[in-house]
Amino acid sequence: MSQAKDEAGYLRRPLRFAHLIWALIGLAASVFLIVFGGEGHPPGIVLLPVVWVLWALGHGGLWLVRRLAVRGRRSGAAGWGAAVPSWPPGLLLAAFGAGAATAAGVFPVLSTLFQLKEGRYLEPLWLVMTATWAAHGVGLAGLLLRRGWSGIYAALLCFGWVALLGAQIVDHLIRGSRIQMGELAIVCALMVMGVLFGWHLVTSRRIKDFLASGGRPD
């Protein structure tokens, strides 16, 4: 199979499925708002344009993901030749995590931009949220393009979430808030998993080799 045909079919089937699922979600949300969104003040149907905007952004995001992934595969082919390796599981999980965080941040960022007159975009919480969303978007792009720095960058994102969870525990202790032992155990387990996963991204030879092959710009 030629490289052109290989790139043309790369991720086409799973992303077609993702487009279909997202289209069905948008259709279901639209029908729900049209049928049941006539009550309330304001009525829920006023959210219909927001649903359509998110629907379009979702499809655009999926299209962009494939474009970046194809470009990254092209860079990998330049480094490995015909034997382009498959994605390491840890790196694939990191890409899914960065993608989920990026997608989850789109709605709150856009919803705040519609309130520019209220100045909410100047609030520290919104600035932190936007910076976090953008940081994960950069990480996702780097992983899809298979840049050499993206593995360490993804690990730093993991360590950042671990630090955030630790800061929340410290804040509860300083405030004297009651801490449920079950919740504390879950948070500690997540912190340990985050540290181990970030360490894996930094130290894995397979991940380093995979990213090194696509580390040169096209």
N, C-alpha and C positions, 0 to 999 in steps of 0.2 A: 504494500500500500504506500502511495506517495505521501510526502509530508503534507502537501496541500489537502489531500483527501482525509488524512489523519486529523488535521486541525479542523476541517469542516465538520467532522463528526464528533469532535471532542466535547464531552459533557452535553451534547445536544439532547439526548433522550431524557436524562434526569432533569435538566432545566426546562424542557418542554412540559414535563410532569409538574414541576414547580409552578410554571406559568398557569397551567390548568387549575391547580389547586387554588392559587391566588385569585384567578378569575372567578372561580366558584364562591370563594369567600366574599369577594366584592359584590357578586350578584346577590348572595344571600343577605348581606348587610343592607343592600339597596332595597330589596323586596321587603325586608323587615321594617325599614324606616318608612317606606311608602304605605304599607298596610297598617302598621301600628304606631307610626310616629306623628299622628295628627293631634295628639293630646298633650297637655302640659303647657307650661309657659316658661320659656318658648317651646314650641312643639319640637319633638325630636327630629322631624323631617328636615329641619334647617341644617342638620348635620350631613345631609345627602351630598352637597358639594365637597365636604371634607372627605367623605368616603371615596368619591370619584378621584380626588387629588391623590389620596393614599393609594388607590388602585393603580393609577398611572405611575406613581413613584415606585411602587413595588415591582411592576413590570420593567420599568427602566433600570432599577437596581439589579434585577436578575440578568438583564441584557448586559449591563456593565460588568457583572461578575464573570460572565462567560468570556467577554472580550479580554478582560485582564488575565483570566486563566489560560486562554489560548495564547496570549502573548508570552505568559510565563512558560508555557510548554515549548514555545518556539525557542526561548532562551535556553531552556533545558536541553532541547535537541541539539543546539549549537555546542553545548558542553559535553554531552554524552554520545552524540551521534544517534544511531538507530535505536540503541538500547536505552531509551528514556525510562528511568525507574518510576515506580508508582509512588504516590504520596505516602510518607511514613504516617502511621496511625496517630501518633501524638501531634504531628503538624496538622493533620486533617482536623483533629479535634480542636486545635487552637484556631484554625480558620473558621470552623463552625461557631465557636464561641465569640470570636471577634465579629462575625457576621450578625449573630443574634443581638449582640450589644449595639452594633451600629443600627440595625433595623429598629430596635426598641427605642432608640433615641430620636428617631425621625419625627414621630408624632409630637412629643413634648416640645421639641425645638420649633417646629412649624406652628404649633398652637400658640406659642409665646410671641412669635413674629407677627401674628395677627393682632397683638395687643401692644403695638409699638407706642401708642399714645399714652399708655399707662406706665411706660418706662420699666417694664418687668425685665427687659433684656439687660438692664444694668444691675439687677440684683445678684449678689454673690452666688446664690444657689444656682441661678440660671447659667451664670458664667462657668461654674464648675461642671454643671451637667453638659453644657455645650462642649467644653474642653474634653471631657471624658468621652463623649460621643465621637468627636473628631479624632481623638487618639485611637479609638478602636477602628475607625474607618481607615486611618493611615496604616494600622497594623494589618487589616484585612487586605488592603491593596498590596502591601509589601509581600505578604504570604502568597497571594495569587500570582504575583509577578516573580516569585521565587528569588527575591533579593536576599543577599547574604546577611544583611542586618536584621531581617524580619524575625528570625528565631530568637535572638536576644531581646528584641523589642517586645515580642509576644510574652517572653518570660518576665520582662519588667512589668507588663500589664498584669500578669498573675500576681507578682509580688506587690503591686499597687493595691489590688483588691484585698490581699492578705493584710496589708498595713491598714486599710480602711476598716476591716473587721476588727483588728486589734484596737484601733482608735475608738471604735464604738464600745468595746468592752471597758477600756480605760475611762471613757466618758461616763458610763454607767456607774463605775466604781467611785469616781470623783463626786458625782451627784448623789451618791448613796441610794441609787435606784435598786429595787429588788431584782435580782437576776435568777431566772428559772434555771435549775441545773440541767434540765433536758435541753433547753435552748442553748445554754453555754456549751454543752457537749457537742451539739450539732455545729455550732460556730467554730469551735476548736478543731473539729474534724475537717471542716471546710478549709480552715487555715492550713492544716497539715497537708491536705490534698493539693492546695494551691502552691505551697512551697515545693512539694515533691514534683508536681507537674512542671513548674517553672524551671526547676533544676534539671529535669529531663530535657526540656527544650534547649537548655544551654549546653548540656554535656553529651547529648546523643550524637555519636559519630554518623549515623545514618542521616539524621536531620542536617548536620553540617555539610555532608557530601551532597545531599539533595539540593540544598540552597546554594552551595558553591557553584553548582553547574549552571545556575541561572542568574548568578550575581552580576553579570555584565549587562549594561543597558543594550537594548536592541539597536 
